[in-house]
Amino acid sequence: MSATAITTVVTMMETLPEALQIQVVEHLREYLADLQDEWQWDNSFQQTQSSLGAAARQAKQERAAGLATPMDYERL
């Protein structure tokens, strides 16, 4: 975030009563934590994209060859 954007947010926050400032800070903490979590998931999926594609191709080949078996959902 640029210094200008941070200054703008701080200026906006300073106009609020202290109780509302605390609420905004808590909301921002939760929002930033959610963004971080999403970023980590996206990063994980990007790193495993080729492996997932290879596993899907192998599963399709096994199914076409008659080697696939129905999933036993009781074993999950």
C-alpha positions in Angstrom: 0.0 0.0 0.0 1.4 3.4 -0.9 2.1 6.0 1.7 -0.7 8.2 0.3 -3.2 5.4 0.6 -2.2 4.7 4.2 -2.3 8.4 5.0 -5.8 8.6 3.5 -7.0 5.6 5.6 -5.5 7.1 8.8 -7.1 10.5 8.1 -10.5 8.8 7.6 -10.1 6.8 10.8 -9.1 9.9 12.8 -12.5 11.4 12.0 -14.3 8.5 13.7 -15.1 8.2 17.4 -12.6 5.9 19.3 -15.2 3.1 19.7 -15.8 3.1 15.9 -12.0 3.2 15.3 -11.7 0.0 17.4 -14.4 -1.7 15.4 -12.8 -0.7 12.1 -9.5 -2.0 13.3 -11.0 -5.4 14.2 -12.8 -5.6 10.9 -9.6 -4.8 9.0 -7.7 -7.5 11.0 -10.3 -10.1 10.1 -10.4 -8.9 6.5 -6.6 -9.0 6.1 -6.5 -12.4 7.7 -9.0 -13.7 5.2 -7.0 -12.2 2.3 -3.9 -13.8 3.6 -5.7 -17.2 3.8 -7.0 -16.8 0.3 -3.5 -15.9 -1.0 -2.0 -19.0 0.7 -4.7 -21.2 -0.9 -4.2 -19.7 -4.3 -0.4 -20.1 -4.0 -0.8 -23.8 -2.9 -3.1 -24.6 -5.8 -0.7 -22.9 -8.3 2.2 -25.0 -7.0 0.2 -28.2 -7.3 -1.6 -27.4 -10.6 0.7 -29.7 -12.8 0.5 -32.6 -10.3 -3.3 -32.3 -10.2 -3.5 -32.3 -14.0 -1.2 -35.4 -14.2 -3.4 -37.2 -11.6 -6.5 -36.4 -13.5 -5.0 -37.7 -16.8 -3.9 -40.9 -15.1 -7.4 -41.4 -13.6 -9.0 -40.9 -17.1 -6.6 -43.4 -18.6 -7.2 -46.0 -15.8 -11.0 -45.5 -16.3 -10.7 -46.0 -20.0 -8.6 -49.1 -19.5 -11.2 -50.5 -17.1 -8.9 -50.4 -14.1 -11.0 -47.9 -12.1 -13.2 -49.0 -9.2 -16.1 -47.2 -7.8 -15.3 -45.0 -4.8 -16.1 -46.4 -1.4 -17.5 -43.4 0.4 -17.6 -45.3 3.7 -13.8 -45.5 3.6 -13.3 -41.7 3.5 
